[in-house]
């Protein structure tokens, strides 16, 4: 049984989008800026899904 994760990381974004891990870091920074989060705060899978418009079910399918 797999546990659903709450936090998304650059490597996850790489797997989902097919782009580089560097792109994943940049995208997370953009999301944090949009949400007014500080650097030490995490981005949740739900926040990522909302920002990118990718259905949360599709995101969760690709998380390990």
KEGUZA-103228 format. One record per atom (N, C-alpha, C, O, CB): atom name; residue number from 1; x, y, z. Coordinates in steps of 0.001 Angstrom, whole numbers, plus 500000, padded with zeros to 6 digits. Glycine has a CB too. Layout:
<nodes>
NODE atom seq     px     py     pz
NODE   CA NUM      X      Y      Z
...
</nodes>
This chain:
<nodes>
NODE atom seq     px     py     pz
NODE    N   1 500838 498817 500000
NODE   CA   1 500000 500000 500000
NODE    C   1 500884 501247 500000
NODE    O   1 501850 501340 500758
NODE   CB   1 499046 499997 501219
NODE    N   2 500541 502192 499146
NODE   CA   2 501321 503406 499000
NODE    C   2 500686 504550 499790
NODE    O   2 499471 504745 499753
NODE   CB   2 501450 503782 497523
NODE    N   3 501513 505292 500494
NODE   CA   3 501041 506446 501230
NODE    C   3 501067 507662 500313
NODE    O   3 502054 507905 499619
NODE   CB   3 501898 506684 502496
NODE    N   4 499981 508421 500313
NODE   CA   4 499960 509635 499503
NODE    C   4 500793 510708 500171
NODE    O   4 500641 510986 501361
NODE   CB   4 498517 510130 499283
NODE    N   5 501671 511301 499393
NODE   CA   5 502518 512368 499927
NODE    C   5 501788 513695 499858
NODE    O   5 500880 513884 499049
NODE   CB   5 503851 512450 499159
NODE    N   6 502195 514596 500709
NODE   CA   6 501601 515926 500761
NODE    C   6 502491 516938 500048
NODE    O   6 501997 517887 499438
NODE   CB   6 501365 516354 502218
NODE    N   7 503789 516736 500125
NODE   CA   7 504770 517695 499606
NODE    C   7 505269 517256 498234
NODE    O   7 505424 516063 497970
NODE   CB   7 505956 517845 500584
NODE    N   8 505518 518230 497370
NODE   CA   8 506067 517933 496046
NODE    C   8 507486 518501 495954
NODE    O   8 507779 519574 496483
NODE   CB   8 505157 518521 494915
NODE    N   9 508342 517767 495280
NODE   CA   9 509758 518123 495151
NODE    C   9 510120 518296 493675
NODE    O   9 509389 517831 492800
NODE   CB   9 510661 517040 495809
NODE    N  10 511256 518969 493393
NODE   CA  10 511671 519186 492000
NODE    C  10 511760 517896 491182
NODE    O  10 511406 517884 490003
NODE   CB  10 513008 519882 491975
NODE    N  11 512226 516825 491793
NODE   CA  11 512344 515544 491077
NODE    C  11 510961 515031 490663
NODE    O  11 510811 514438 489595
NODE   CB  11 513064 514487 491963
NODE    N  12 509958 515260 491506
NODE   CA  12 508587 514878 491163
NODE    C  12 508101 515663 489951
NODE    O  12 507486 515105 489042
NODE   CB  12 507645 515108 492358
NODE    N  13 508382 516952 489948
NODE   CA  13 507969 517803 488835
NODE    C  13 508656 517361 487555
NODE    O  13 508060 517412 486479
NODE   CB  13 508284 519280 489129
NODE    N  14 509909 516925 487664
NODE   CA  14 510632 516402 486504
NODE    C  14 509907 515188 485935
NODE    O  14 509727 515084 484722
NODE   CB  14 512082 516033 486886
NODE    N  15 509493 514273 486802
NODE   CA  15 508782 513069 486358
NODE    C  15 507440 513408 485718
NODE    O  15 507049 512794 484726
NODE   CB  15 508568 512119 487533
NODE    N  16 506737 514383 486285
NODE   CA  16 505402 514739 485800
NODE    C  16 505471 515470 484472
NODE    O  16 504698 515177 483560
NODE   CB  16 504675 515597 486826
NODE    N  17 506397 516427 484354
NODE   CA  17 506438 517286 483168
NODE    C  17 507386 516811 482085
NODE    O  17 507247 517194 480923
NODE   CB  17 506820 518661 483565
NODE    N  18 508356 515974 482458
NODE   CA  18 509356 515555 481484
NODE    C  18 510439 516601 481270
NODE    O  18 511286 516451 480390
NODE   CB  18 508694 515242 480173
NODE    N  19 510413 517658 482071
NODE   CA  19 511424 518698 481962
NODE    C  19 512526 518436 482982
NODE    O  19 512492 517431 483692
NODE   CB  19 510801 520100 482170
NODE    N  20 513495 519332 483056
NODE   CA  20 514655 519129 483924
NODE    C  20 514316 519369 485395
NODE    O  20 513304 519985 485730
NODE   CB  20 515793 520051 483501
NODE    N  21 515195 518861 486258
NODE   CA  21 515027 519098 487688
NODE    C  21 515197 520593 487992
NODE    O  21 514554 521125 488897
NODE   CB  21 516042 518253 488506
NODE    N  22 516051 521251 487243
NODE   CA  22 516232 522700 487404
NODE    C  22 514916 523430 487132
NODE    O  22 514563 524365 487850
NODE   CB  22 517344 523223 486455
NODE    N  23 514198 523005 486101
NODE   CA  23 512886 523576 485813
NODE    C  23 511946 523357 487001
NODE    O  23 511157 524239 487342
NODE   CB  23 512291 522951 484527
NODE    N  24 512031 522187 487625
NODE   CA  24 511210 521891 488796
NODE    C  24 511482 522850 489943
NODE    O  24 510555 523303 490613
NODE   CB  24 511449 520470 489253
NODE    N  25 512752 523159 490168
NODE   CA  25 513112 524116 491226
NODE    C  25 512568 525513 490900
NODE    O  25 512055 526208 491777
NODE   CB  25 514654 524171 491407
NODE    N  26 512685 525912 489635
NODE   CA  26 512184 527215 489205
NODE    C  26 510667 527293 489365
NODE    O  26 510140 528300 489838
NODE   CB  26 512578 527486 487744
NODE    N  27 509977 526243 488976
NODE   CA  27 508521 526221 489096
NODE    C  27 508091 526292 490555
NODE    O  27 507143 527003 490887
NODE   CB  27 507950 524964 488440
NODE    N  28 508779 525560 491430
NODE   CA  28 508450 525631 492854
NODE    C  28 508662 527044 493386
NODE    O  28 507871 527521 494199
NODE   CB  28 509300 524629 493654
NODE    N  29 509710 527711 492940
NODE   CA  29 509954 529094 493367
NODE    C  29 508835 530004 492898
NODE    O  29 508380 530867 493649
NODE   CB  29 511303 529599 492832
NODE    N  30 508389 529821 491666
NODE   CA  30 507284 530638 491144
NODE    C  30 506002 530418 491949
NODE    O  30 505284 531368 492258
NODE   CB  30 507034 530312 489659
NODE    N  31 505728 529171 492281
NODE   CA  31 504531 528852 493065
NODE    C  31 504622 529501 494449
NODE    O  31 503655 530092 494928
NODE   CB  31 504356 527314 493198
NODE    N  32 505794 529385 495088
NODE   CA  32 505984 530006 496405
NODE    C  32 505793 531515 496332
NODE    O  32 505152 532108 497200
NODE   CB  32 507379 529681 496957
NODE    N  33 506348 532133 495299
NODE   CA  33 506197 533580 495127
NODE    C  33 504723 533953 494968
NODE    O  33 504252 534911 495580
NODE   CB  33 507004 534066 493904
NODE    N  34 504007 533202 494155
NODE   CA  34 502584 533468 493919
NODE    C  34 501772 533320 495196
NODE    O  34 500833 534080 495431
NODE   CB  34 502036 532528 492847
NODE    N  35 502135 532338 496023
NODE   CA  35 501381 532061 497247
NODE    C  35 501880 532863 498446
NODE    O  35 501287 532805 499523
NODE   CB  35 501446 530587 497565
NODE    N  36 502962 533604 498263
NODE   CA  36 503512 534394 499356
NODE    C  36 504204 533553 500416
NODE    O  36 504244 533922 501590
NODE   CB  36 502426 535198 499993
NODE    N  37 504749 532415 499991
NODE   CA  37 505455 531537 500930
NODE    C  37 506919 531941 501024
NODE    O  37 507487 532510 500091
NODE   CB  37 505333 530055 500497
NODE    N  38 507510 531637 502161
NODE   CA  38 508933 531893 502350
NODE    C  38 509735 530706 501827
NODE    O  38 509184 529633 501584
NODE   CB  38 509256 532156 503844
NODE    N  39 511048 530910 501654
NODE   CA  39 511908 529878 501068
NODE    C  39 511889 528561 501833
NODE    O  39 511989 527491 501232
NODE   CB  39 513317 530381 500993
NODE    N  40 511762 528633 503157
NODE   CA  40 511823 527407 503959
NODE    C  40 510492 526641 503978
NODE    O  40 510433 525529 504503
NODE   CB  40 512233 527747 505381
NODE    N  41 509439 527216 503421
NODE   CA  41 508134 526559 503426
NODE    C  41 507996 525642 502216
NODE    O  41 508591 525880 501165
NODE   CB  41 507002 527602 503439
NODE    N  42 507203 524599 502385
NODE   CA  42 506995 523612 501332
NODE    C  42 505798 523972 500453
NODE    O  42 504928 524752 500842
NODE   CB  42 506799 522227 501941
NODE    N  43 505780 523384 499264
NODE   CA  43 504636 523474 498361
NODE    C  43 503934 522125 498400
NODE    O  43 504571 521082 498250
NODE   CB  43 505073 523861 496891
NODE    N  44 502623 522148 498603
NODE   CA  44 501879 520895 498669
NODE    C  44 501506 520420 497269
NODE    O  44 501528 521183 496304
NODE   CB  44 500617 521062 499530
NODE    N  45 501169 519153 497190
NODE   CA  45 500724 518566 495923
NODE    C  45 499473 519300 495441
NODE    O  45 499327 519561 494247
NODE   CB  45 500441 517037 496081
NODE    N  46 498579 519628 496359
NODE   CA  46 497349 520339 496012
NODE    C  46 497647 521726 495442
NODE    O  46 497029 522133 494458
NODE   CB  46 496445 520461 497240
NODE    N  47 498585 522452 496049
NODE   CA  47 498966 523776 495553
NODE    C  47 499589 523666 494166
NODE    O  47 499306 524484 493290
NODE   CB  47 499947 524458 496525
NODE    N  48 500436 522659 493963
NODE   CA  48 501051 522433 492658
NODE    C  48 499981 522141 491611
NODE    O  48 500008 522688 490509
NODE   CB  48 502062 521272 492729
NODE    N  49 499050 521282 491966
NODE   CA  49 497983 520901 491053
NODE    C  49 497138 522111 490652
NODE    O  49 496825 522302 489476
NODE   CB  49 497102 519830 491692
NODE    N  50 496781 522905 491624
NODE   CA  50 495983 524105 491359
NODE    C  50 496739 525078 490464
NODE    O  50 496168 525615 489515
NODE   CB  50 495596 524793 492673
NODE    N  51 498012 525312 490754
NODE   CA  51 498817 526264 489989
NODE    C  51 498996 525816 488541
NODE    O  51 498881 526623 487619
NODE   CB  51 500180 526448 490648
NODE    N  52 499277 524530 488344
NODE   CA  52 499580 524054 486992
NODE    C  52 498340 523659 486199
NODE    O  52 498382 523578 484972
NODE   CB  52 500516 522879 487066
NODE    N  53 497242 523414 486898
NODE   CA  53 496026 522971 486208
NODE    C  53 496022 521489 485910
NODE    O  53 495155 521008 485181
NODE   CB  53 495856 523730 484928
NODE    N  54 496974 520758 486459
NODE   CA  54 497025 519305 486298
NODE    C  54 496170 518683 487396
NODE    O  54 496315 519030 488568
NODE   CB  54 498504 518768 486355
NODE    N  55 495292 517778 487027
NODE   CA  55 494408 517155 488012
NODE    C  55 495226 516461 489094
NODE    O  55 496236 515819 488809
NODE   CB  55 493459 516150 487332
NODE    N  56 494781 516596 490330
NODE   CA  56 495515 516039 491465
NODE    C  56 495645 514528 491359
NODE    O  56 496637 513961 491816
NODE   CB  56 494827 516407 492770
NODE    N  57 494658 513870 490763
NODE   CA  57 494724 512420 490583
NODE    C  57 495886 512043 489665
NODE    O  57 496587 511060 489905
NODE   CB  57 493397 511886 490009
NODE    N  58 496079 512838 488614
NODE   CA  58 497179 512584 487689
NODE    C  58 498526 512828 488363
NODE    O  58 499483 512091 488127
NODE   CB  58 497044 513466 486444
NODE    N  59 498598 513849 489191
NODE   CA  59 499836 514136 489917
NODE    C  59 500151 512987 490867
NODE    O  59 501276 512486 490888
NODE   CB  59 499723 515474 490700
NODE    N  60 499160 512566 491654
NODE   CA  60 499370 511492 492627
NODE    C  60 499769 510176 491966
NODE    O  60 500518 509400 492560
NODE   CB  60 498113 511286 493447
NODE    N  61 499295 509907 490764
NODE   CA  61 499651 508685 490041
NODE    C  61 501152 508621 489757
NODE    O  61 501728 507535 489689
NODE   CB  61 498868 508600 488729
NODE    N  62 501773 509768 489594
NODE   CA  62 503179 509818 489191
NODE    C  62 504154 510003 490349
NODE    O  62 505370 509990 490158
NODE   CB  62 503373 510924 488212
NODE    N  63 503614 510173 491536
NODE   CA  63 504481 510301 492716
NODE    C  63 504866 508929 493229
NODE    O  63 504049 508009 493242
NODE   CB  63 503783 511109 493829
NODE    N  64 506118 508794 493654
NODE   CA  64 506598 507518 494189
NODE    C  64 506603 507590 495691
NODE    O  64 506973 506621 496354
NODE   CB  64 508006 507174 493656
</nodes>
